[in-house]
Amino acid sequence: AKAMAFALGIALPLILVRELSQTEFGLYKQVFLLINTAITILPLGFAMSAFYFLPRFATDPGRVVFNIVLFHSAVGGIAGLAVVLRPRLLELIFGSHELVGHADGLALLVFLAITTSVLEIITVANGEVGLAARLIVVTYLAKTLLLLGAAWIAPSIEALIAAAAVHYVLQALLLFWYLGSRFPRFWAAGDWPVMRAQLGYALPLGAAGMLSMAQLDLHNYF
């Protein structure tokens, strides 16, 4: 599944670079650089706590899952709100003002991307590796088709942001379908002491994620 997702990830920019202007393609790269960085560093690796805590709360896994979804949603919401209230942050980050006018759309993307990024991790941590593989292929294929469709119909950064938002909304529906089917009434099972324990477990992983981002993506900002 990861190999197929990698192939789609390689093919997408090769097609987009031929459909978009140089400026629009550069903005597309900036948008997804921002999204991928937000997914990597802002949740502090909290979702990875599922691998440790789900087996230890086998009789009541809803507490672990709810904490993960709540934490990711809160972090995504705060990050999105910061972009809405201070759109000039985008100019500060990228050294250019082109994305400032798209702050509202980017705020929505950041929120949805961070919230839904838990789908694959929870599925694998729950022992459903085959299903996780199918979900990876389906979500990457949907993203590729939506972005290509947007580029062919209306080759602009606005269309790409809208297509990405549709993709993440569909992924959110898939996430809540999965959680509802595997962890009934998980939304009513919050547990603050367990959340603190999960956060303590996740912080070193979050620090490792920041180092990984610095190694893989920091040069792209320059």
C-alpha positions as CSV (number, residue, x, y, z in Angstrom):
1,A,0.0,0.0,0.0
2,K,2.8,2.4,0.8
3,A,4.5,1.5,-2.5
4,M,1.3,2.3,-4.4
5,A,0.9,5.6,-2.5
6,F,4.5,6.4,-3.3
7,A,3.9,5.8,-7.0
8,L,0.8,8.0,-6.9
9,G,2.8,10.7,-5.0
10,I,5.5,10.6,-7.7
11,A,3.0,10.8,-10.6
12,L,0.9,13.6,-9.3
13,P,3.4,16.5,-9.4
14,L,4.7,15.3,-12.8
15,I,1.2,15.8,-14.2
16,L,0.4,19.0,-12.2
17,V,3.6,20.7,-13.3
18,R,2.4,20.4,-16.9
19,E,-1.1,21.6,-16.1
20,L,-0.3,24.6,-13.9
21,S,1.7,27.7,-14.4
22,Q,5.1,27.9,-12.7
23,T,3.7,30.3,-10.1
24,E,0.6,28.1,-9.4
25,F,2.7,25.0,-9.1
26,G,5.0,26.7,-6.7
27,L,2.0,27.7,-4.5
28,Y,0.8,24.1,-4.7
29,K,4.1,23.0,-3.4
30,Q,4.0,25.5,-0.6
31,V,0.5,24.5,0.5
32,F,1.3,20.9,0.9
33,L,4.7,21.6,2.5
34,L,2.8,23.5,5.1
35,I,0.2,20.8,5.6
36,N,2.8,18.0,5.8
37,T,4.8,19.9,8.3
38,A,1.7,20.6,10.4
39,I,0.8,16.9,10.5
40,T,4.3,15.9,11.4
41,I,5.1,18.3,14.3
42,L,2.0,19.9,15.8
43,P,0.3,16.7,17.2
44,L,3.5,15.9,19.1
45,G,3.3,12.2,18.0
46,F,0.2,11.8,20.2
47,A,-1.5,9.3,17.9
48,M,1.4,6.9,18.2
49,S,0.4,6.3,21.9
50,A,-2.3,4.0,20.4
51,F,0.3,1.3,19.9
52,Y,1.1,1.2,23.6
53,F,-2.2,2.0,25.2
54,L,-4.8,0.2,23.1
55,P,-3.5,-3.3,24.1
56,R,-3.5,-2.2,27.8
57,F,-7.1,-0.9,27.6
58,A,-8.5,-3.8,25.6
59,T,-11.7,-3.8,27.6
60,D,-12.3,-0.1,27.2
61,P,-10.3,1.2,24.1
62,G,-12.7,4.0,23.6
63,R,-10.9,6.1,26.2
64,V,-7.6,5.9,24.3
65,V,-9.2,6.6,20.9
66,F,-11.3,9.5,22.1
67,N,-8.2,11.2,23.6
68,I,-6.3,10.8,20.4
69,V,-9.1,12.3,18.3
70,L,-9.8,15.1,20.8
71,F,-6.1,16.0,21.0
72,H,-5.6,16.1,17.2
73,S,-8.8,18.1,16.7
74,A,-7.8,20.6,19.4
75,V,-4.3,21.1,18.0
76,G,-5.7,21.3,14.4
77,G,-8.3,23.8,15.5
78,I,-5.8,26.0,17.3
79,A,-3.4,26.0,14.3
80,G,-6.3,26.8,11.9
81,L,-7.5,29.6,14.1
82,A,-4.0,31.0,14.3
83,V,-3.9,31.1,10.5
84,V,-7.4,32.8,10.3
85,L,-6.6,35.4,12.9
86,R,-3.0,36.0,11.8
87,P,-2.9,35.3,8.1
88,R,0.4,37.2,7.9
89,L,2.0,34.2,9.5
90,L,2.0,32.7,6.1
91,E,4.1,35.6,4.8
92,L,6.4,35.2,7.7
93,I,6.8,31.4,7.0
94,F,7.4,31.6,3.3
95,G,8.8,35.0,2.8
96,S,6.1,35.9,0.3
97,H,2.5,37.1,0.4
98,E,0.9,35.0,-2.3
99,L,-0.8,32.6,0.2
100,V,-2.1,35.2,2.6
101,G,-5.2,35.7,0.5
102,H,-5.9,31.9,0.8
103,A,-5.6,31.9,4.6
104,D,-9.2,30.7,5.3
105,G,-8.9,27.7,3.0
106,L,-5.5,26.8,4.4
107,A,-6.8,27.0,7.9
108,L,-9.5,24.5,7.0
109,L,-7.0,22.2,5.4
110,V,-4.7,22.3,8.4
111,F,-7.5,21.5,10.8
112,L,-8.9,18.6,8.6
113,A,-5.5,17.2,7.8
114,I,-4.3,17.1,11.4
115,T,-7.6,15.7,12.7
116,T,-7.9,12.9,10.1
117,S,-4.2,11.9,10.1
118,V,-5.0,9.5,12.9
119,L,-6.9,7.1,10.7
120,E,-4.0,4.9,9.5
121,I,-2.3,4.9,12.9
122,I,-5.4,3.8,14.8
123,T,-6.3,1.1,12.3
124,V,-2.8,-0.4,12.4
125,A,-2.7,-0.1,16.2
126,N,-6.0,-1.9,16.4
127,G,-4.5,-4.9,14.5
128,E,-6.3,-4.3,11.2
129,V,-3.3,-4.1,8.9
130,G,-5.1,-5.4,5.8
131,L,-7.8,-2.8,6.2
132,A,-5.2,-0.1,6.8
133,A,-3.5,-1.0,3.6
134,R,-6.8,-0.7,1.7
135,L,-7.5,2.7,3.3
136,I,-4.1,4.0,2.4
137,V,-4.6,3.1,-1.3
138,V,-8.2,4.5,-1.4
139,T,-7.3,7.8,0.3
140,Y,-4.2,8.4,-1.8
141,L,-6.1,7.5,-5.0
142,A,-9.0,9.8,-4.0
143,K,-6.5,12.7,-3.3
144,T,-4.7,12.1,-6.6
145,L,-7.9,12.1,-8.7
146,L,-9.4,15.1,-7.0
147,L,-6.3,17.2,-7.4
148,L,-5.9,16.1,-11.0
149,G,-9.5,16.9,-11.7
150,A,-9.1,20.3,-10.2
151,A,-6.0,21.0,-12.3
152,W,-7.7,20.0,-15.5
153,I,-11.0,21.8,-14.9
154,A,-9.7,25.0,-13.3
155,P,-5.9,25.1,-13.1
156,S,-5.5,27.4,-10.1
157,I,-4.4,27.3,-6.5
158,E,-8.0,28.0,-5.4
159,A,-9.2,24.9,-7.2
160,L,-6.4,22.8,-5.7
161,I,-7.2,24.0,-2.2
162,A,-10.9,23.2,-2.7
163,A,-10.1,19.7,-4.0
164,A,-7.8,19.0,-1.1
165,A,-10.6,20.2,1.3
166,V,-13.0,17.8,-0.3
167,H,-10.5,15.0,0.1
168,Y,-10.0,15.6,3.8
169,V,-13.7,15.9,4.4
170,L,-14.2,12.4,2.8
171,Q,-11.3,11.2,4.9
172,A,-13.0,12.6,8.0
173,L,-16.2,10.7,7.1
174,L,-14.2,7.5,6.7
175,L,-12.4,8.1,10.0
176,F,-15.7,8.6,12.0
177,W,-17.3,5.6,10.2
178,Y,-14.3,3.4,11.3
179,L,-14.2,4.7,14.8
180,G,-18.0,4.4,15.2
181,S,-17.9,0.8,13.9
182,R,-14.9,-0.4,16.0
183,F,-15.3,1.7,19.2
184,P,-19.0,2.3,19.8
185,R,-19.7,5.5,21.8
186,F,-16.0,6.3,21.9
187,W,-17.0,10.0,22.1
188,A,-18.4,9.5,25.6
189,A,-15.3,7.8,27.0
190,G,-12.8,10.6,27.7
191,D,-10.3,10.1,30.5
192,W,-8.0,12.9,31.6
193,P,-5.5,10.8,33.6
194,V,-5.1,8.5,30.6
195,M,-4.7,11.5,28.3
196,R,-1.8,12.8,30.5
197,A,-0.2,9.4,30.4
198,Q,-0.6,9.3,26.6
199,L,1.0,12.7,26.3
200,G,3.9,11.7,28.4
201,Y,4.4,8.7,26.2
202,A,4.2,10.7,23.0
203,L,6.4,13.7,23.7
204,P,9.7,11.9,22.9
205,L,8.1,10.7,19.6
206,G,6.9,14.3,18.9
207,A,10.5,15.5,19.4
208,A,11.7,12.9,17.0
209,G,9.1,14.1,14.5
210,M,10.5,17.6,14.7
211,L,14.0,16.4,14.1
212,S,12.7,14.3,11.1
213,M,10.9,17.4,9.7
214,A,14.1,19.5,10.1
215,Q,16.1,16.8,8.2
216,L,13.6,16.2,5.4
217,D,11.7,19.4,4.9
218,L,13.4,22.4,6.4
219,H,15.5,23.1,3.3
220,N,12.3,23.3,1.2
221,Y,11.3,26.4,3.1
222,F,14.5,28.1,2.1
